[in-house]
């Protein structure tokens, strides 16, 4: 009997223990569900906050793009007038606020139809010479199913802006307006994108829509026709022999004794028979004359912007003559060095020379820089980029002294003929030789052609 009671007592305790464990499990499940509900509520609040913040941000951006300063003043006046009238019972303020609100509401319909236009922009020429303008045409078509109220078109032209008024257009109606761009300086001018502008007569609200039609107008530098005989200035015609000796070429130099590695095809059998030793022919290397045009790009190397434009025109004229003569040419200029770069950065910009148009497009994009390499360093890099140069023209401004020009000339190989072109609008044209360096000074672009002709015939 004692054993039986002991067993029952243990069972009871065991059952009681099981009951208590189940209670704890139930309490734990309830707390977990409560925590999950709290987490879901927090997640929902966070999502709602993100939605509200995005809506407020979009509203602020829309208001910034649409509401003009005058519209903001009217909106503030409407709010203050209505609140003051409701809180203090001021009838005059209530009337003023209501009038301001009505004025804003009347401005809203003028914003409709900003995207119902189909605008096409066409230019008569994509490339012009500096100092000349260009014409174009703007075609506006109402592609909507409703009539479009009068509006305005804004066309950015470089840093300027051209405005056109669009009349009332019925569905499908087309309006054509001529575009006249005044003479532009050298550079790459972006025309577009065309922007439709919707605004009320008072100027409270404004809505814009930009189209994707953008044109890059290349304004080429002025050039002058140079004579093809200008190569006589440096006496380096295409195909002339050089001082470098090679085993096979067109210009015969001498006969020497055979050394291991020589080609058997170059054996001179008559000389071999006379001397009893193998003798081979030796030639002077003939090469195509390769020309380099180096343009100084530092602002400190020019007196003013007009002098730099003269230098660009002179370099472009030299390069254009070389391309048309089918000569191998490199056109290089200094590149801008970011001010955040520490240390010495070596960088030059190569102008494409595959065709006259590509070369002139490259000259259109050149500019002076305050932080760039000196002309001596540019010449050094140009020489390292091509060791087989035979002619080099260095175009600089009047602020570069002759000592620096001689240092720039020393950057090229000894067998390279170097000529410098100094652009100085206040100087008279002249040509001189300084320590074996040919120096041409020009005051106008036409002086370059005359000096080259004189040098060719000298």
SVG drawing of the C-alpha trace seen along z (x, -y; Angstrom):
<svg xmlns="http://www.w3.org/2000/svg" viewBox="-18 -96 107 98">
<polyline fill="none" stroke="black" stroke-width="0.4" points="0.0,0.0 2.7,-2.6 4.2,-1.9 0.8,-2.5 0.2,-5.8 3.6,-7.0 3.0,-6.2 -0.3,-8.1 1.3,-11.0 4.0,-11.2 1.4,-11.0 -0.5,-13.9 2.6,-16.0 3.5,-15.0 0.0,-16.0 0.2,-19.2 3.5,-19.9 2.2,-19.3 -0.7,-21.7 1.6,-24.4 3.8,-23.9 0.8,-24.3 -0.2,-27.5 3.3,-29.0 3.1,-27.9 -0.2,-29.6 1.1,-32.8 4.2,-32.8 2.0,-32.4 -0.1,-35.3 2.9,-37.6 4.4,-36.5 1.1,-37.3 1.0,-40.7 4.6,-41.5 3.8,-40.5 0.8,-42.8 3.1,-45.6 5.7,-44.9 3.0,-44.9 1.7,-48.2 5.1,-49.7 5.8,-48.5 2.5,-49.9 3.2,-53.3 6.7,-53.3 5.1,-52.5 2.5,-55.2 5.2,-57.7 7.2,-56.9 4.2,-57.3 3.3,-60.6 6.9,-61.9 7.1,-60.9 3.7,-62.6 4.8,-65.8 8.2,-65.8 6.4,-65.4 4.0,-68.1 6.8,-70.5 8.6,-69.7 5.5,-70.3 4.8,-73.5 8.4,-74.6 8.1,-74.0 4.6,-75.3 4.0,-78.2 5.8,-81.3 6.8,-84.0 3.6,-86.0 1.5,-82.9 3.2,-82.2 2.3,-85.7 -1.3,-85.3 -1.5,-81.9 -0.1,-83.3 -2.6,-86.2 -5.5,-83.8 -4.5,-81.7 -4.0,-84.7 -7.2,-86.4 -9.4,-83.3 -8.0,-82.3 -8.2,-85.9 -11.8,-86.2 -12.9,-82.9 -11.1,-83.4 -11.7,-87.1 -14.8,-87.7 -13.1,-90.3 -15.2,-90.5 -12.7,-92.5 -10.0,-89.9 -12.4,-87.2 -13.2,-88.9 -9.6,-89.5 -8.7,-85.9 -11.6,-84.7 -10.6,-86.9 -7.0,-85.6 -8.2,-82.0 -10.5,-82.6 -7.6,-84.2 -5.5,-81.1 -8.3,-78.8 -8.8,-80.8 -5.1,-80.3 -5.2,-76.5 -7.0,-75.9 -4.2,-77.7 -1.8,-74.8 -3.7,-72.2 -2.4,-70.9 1.3,-71.4 2.1,-68.0 -0.4,-68.0 2.2,-69.6 4.5,-67.7 7.5,-69.9 10.1,-69.4 13.3,-71.5 15.4,-71.5 18.6,-73.5 19.7,-74.4 23.3,-73.6 24.9,-71.6 28.3,-73.2 29.1,-76.8 32.2,-79.1 32.7,-81.4 31.1,-84.8 28.2,-83.5 24.7,-82.6 22.4,-79.8 18.7,-79.5 16.2,-76.8 12.6,-76.0 10.2,-75.0 7.1,-73.0 4.4,-72.8 1.5,-70.4 -1.4,-69.9 -1.6,-66.1 -4.4,-66.2 -8.1,-65.7 -8.9,-69.1 -7.9,-72.6 -4.7,-73.9 -4.7,-77.3 -2.0,-79.8 1.4,-79.1 5.1,-79.7 8.1,-77.8 11.6,-78.3 14.6,-77.2 18.0,-77.3 20.8,-78.3 24.0,-77.9 23.7,-80.2 20.9,-82.2 17.2,-81.6 14.9,-82.1 11.2,-82.5 8.3,-81.8 4.6,-82.4 2.4,-79.5 -1.1,-80.6 -4.4,-78.8 -4.3,-75.5 -7.2,-73.2 -6.7,-69.4 -4.3,-68.5 -3.4,-72.1 0.2,-72.9 2.1,-76.2 5.6,-76.8 8.0,-79.5 11.4,-80.4 14.4,-80.2 17.3,-82.7 20.4,-82.2 22.7,-85.2 26.4,-84.9 28.1,-82.7 31.7,-82.5 33.7,-79.3 32.6,-76.4 30.1,-73.6 26.7,-75.2 23.8,-73.1 20.4,-74.0 17.5,-72.7 15.7,-70.9 12.5,-72.8 10.4,-73.4 6.6,-74.1 5.6,-76.7 2.1,-77.1 1.3,-80.1 -1.6,-82.3 -1.8,-85.9 -0.9,-87.2 2.0,-84.8 0.9,-83.1 1.4,-79.5 3.7,-78.0 4.1,-74.5 6.9,-73.2 7.5,-70.1 10.8,-69.5 11.2,-67.5 14.1,-65.2 15.1,-67.0 18.6,-68.4 21.1,-69.6 24.9,-70.2 25.9,-73.1 29.6,-73.0 31.0,-76.5 34.3,-75.9 37.3,-78.3 38.1,-80.6 40.8,-79.1 42.8,-80.5 43.9,-78.6 47.6,-77.7 49.6,-76.7 50.5,-73.0 54.1,-74.1 54.5,-75.3 56.4,-72.1 59.3,-73.8 59.7,-75.9 61.3,-73.0 62.6,-71.2 61.0,-67.9 59.0,-66.5 57.3,-63.1 59.6,-60.2 62.9,-62.0 65.6,-59.8 66.6,-60.1 69.8,-59.5 68.7,-56.1 70.3,-53.1 68.3,-50.0 68.8,-46.7 66.0,-47.2 64.5,-50.3 64.5,-52.4 67.4,-54.8 70.8,-53.0 73.5,-54.1 76.6,-51.8 77.9,-48.2 79.2,-46.6 80.4,-43.2 77.9,-40.6 77.2,-39.9 75.1,-37.1 71.4,-37.9 71.5,-39.8 69.2,-38.7 70.7,-36.7 68.6,-38.6 70.6,-41.7 73.9,-40.1 75.8,-42.0 77.4,-39.3 79.7,-41.4 81.3,-42.9 81.4,-39.5 83.3,-38.1 85.8,-41.0 86.6,-40.9 86.1,-37.2 83.9,-38.0 80.1,-38.2 79.0,-41.8 75.5,-43.2 73.7,-46.3 72.7,-49.0 70.0,-51.6 68.8,-54.9 65.4,-54.6 62.7,-56.5 59.6,-57.5 56.5,-59.5 56.9,-62.9 54.9,-63.1 53.8,-66.4 52.7,-67.6 50.8,-70.7 51.0,-71.7 48.6,-74.3 49.4,-76.0 46.3,-75.9 47.3,-77.8 45.5,-81.1 48.8,-82.6 50.4,-82.0 48.0,-84.4 47.3,-88.1 43.5,-87.8 40.8,-85.6 41.1,-87.1 44.7,-86.1 43.8,-82.5 41.2,-82.4 43.8,-83.6 46.1,-80.7 43.3,-78.2 42.6,-79.4 46.3,-79.2 46.6,-75.7 43.4,-74.6 44.7,-76.1 47.9,-74.2 46.2,-70.9 43.6,-71.4 46.3,-71.8 48.1,-68.7 45.0,-66.6 44.1,-67.7 47.7,-66.9 47.2,-63.4 50.1,-63.9 50.4,-62.0 49.6,-64.5 49.1,-64.7 47.3,-67.7 47.6,-68.0 46.8,-70.6 47.0,-70.8 44.1,-69.3 42.6,-70.7 43.9,-69.3 41.4,-69.1 42.5,-71.3 41.7,-68.5 44.5,-66.4 47.7,-66.6 51.1,-66.2 52.1,-66.5 49.6,-65.2 50.6,-64.8 47.7,-65.0 47.2,-66.1 44.3,-66.2 44.4,-64.7 42.3,-66.3 40.9,-63.7 42.4,-64.0 40.6,-61.3 38.9,-64.0 38.7,-67.8 35.3,-67.8 36.3,-65.7 39.4,-67.8 37.4,-71.1 34.9,-69.6 37.7,-68.8 39.0,-72.4 35.5,-73.7 35.7,-72.0 39.1,-73.4 39.4,-76.0 41.9,-77.8 42.5,-76.5 43.9,-78.1 45.2,-74.8 47.0,-72.9 50.4,-71.9 52.9,-74.4 53.6,-74.3 57.0,-72.8 55.5,-69.8 52.9,-69.4 55.7,-69.3 57.5,-66.7 54.4,-64.5 53.7,-65.0 57.3,-63.9 57.0,-60.8 53.7,-59.8 55.4,-59.7 59.2,-59.4 59.2,-59.6 58.1,-63.2 59.7,-65.2 57.9,-68.5 56.5,-70.2 54.6,-73.5 54.2,-75.0 51.5,-77.6 51.6,-79.9 50.5,-83.4 52.5,-86.5 53.1,-85.8 55.5,-83.0 59.2,-84.3 61.7,-82.9 63.6,-81.1 60.6,-78.9 60.1,-78.4 63.7,-77.1 63.0,-74.7 59.9,-73.5 61.8,-72.9 64.4,-70.8 61.7,-68.4 61.6,-67.0 64.2,-64.8 67.3,-66.4 66.2,-65.5 62.7,-67.1 62.3,-70.5 60.5,-72.8 58.7,-76.0 56.9,-78.2 54.0,-80.5 53.6,-83.4 50.1,-85.0 50.3,-88.7 47.6,-91.0 49.7,-94.0 52.8,-92.8 53.8,-93.1 54.2,-89.8 57.8,-88.6 59.8,-85.5 63.2,-85.0 65.6,-82.3 66.7,-82.1 69.4,-79.5 68.2,-77.2 64.5,-77.7 62.2,-79.2 59.9,-81.8 56.8,-83.2 55.0,-86.1 51.5,-86.8 49.1,-89.6 46.2,-88.3 45.3,-85.0 46.1,-86.1 49.7,-86.7 50.2,-83.0 49.7,-82.2 52.0,-85.0 54.8,-83.9 54.6,-80.3 54.7,-81.2 57.8,-83.4 59.5,-80.6 58.7,-78.1 60.3,-80.3 63.2,-81.4"/>
</svg>
